[in-house]
Amino acid sequence: MTETVARPLQRLPGELRDSPLFLLKKLGMAARELSAGAYEEFGLHPYHHAILALLDEGSTETQGAIAEALGYDKGQLVGLLDELEQDGFIERRRDPSDRRRQTVQITDAGRKALERLRRIAERVEREFLAPLDESQRRQLHALLLALGEQHLPSCRPVPAAAAAPARR
């Protein structure tokens, strides 16, 4: 009797390789791992970057509005905000119109940290998308944005009258 030794597959099954949704999921996981490692060098996480970027575009947000815009669990958000506040990157204050709510505002130190986080994100993006030329990157972004606008309410364009000017 011949003994068969199982070898791990070195490739994806064809039906999975042919599935854009499966590839998006796997690529998202790979991008997340790459990003997390890069952000760890700075002692923060991509979630922190998203919060600071959101606050940098507006003036003050409530914790609930941040959680809703970014799709974060409110309990998870509180921990992230605690970390950012501990580092001096944000300030939380009681909302004078509703004492049960807290408003959150980015600090000058938070803006400086955000600039560094942006450089990290740009480096990771360049590395991850290196196989694509500039035209392909623009096309990929346009396609992902179209999907995001359909499936992610917070990705939809803001009416011009409601849009706050972006600060960079």
C-alpha positions, 0 to 999 in steps of 0.5 A: 500500500502506497502512503499519500502525503498531503501537500499544501496547495501553492495556488488558489482554486480557479473559481476563487481566483476568478471571483472579484469579490474573493480577491477584494477580500483577500487583498483587503486582508493583505493591505490591512496587514501591511498597513498595521505593520507600518503604523506600528512603527509610529505607535498608532493604527490605521483606525487612528489615522482615519479618526484624525483625518475625519477631524481634520476635515471638520472642526468638531464632531461628536463621538457618535458622528465619528463612529457612524462616519467611519463605521466603527463600533462605538465601544471600540471608538471610545478606546481609540479616542482614549489613546489619541487623547492620551497622546495629546492628538485630540481633545474631548469636551462635553457638548454644551447643548447636550451634556450627555454627548462629548465633542472631539476636536483635533489638536495641533499635535494631532495635525502634526501626527496626521502629517506623519500618518499620511506619509506612512499611508502614502508609502504603504499605498505606493508599495502595495500598488507598485505593480500598477502604473499611474493610469491603472491606479486611477482606474482602480480608484475610480472602480473602488469609489463607484463600489464604495458609493453604492455599498458604503453610505459614508462613501457617498459624495456630500452635497456641495452646500454641506461640504466643509472645506478640506484642510491639509 
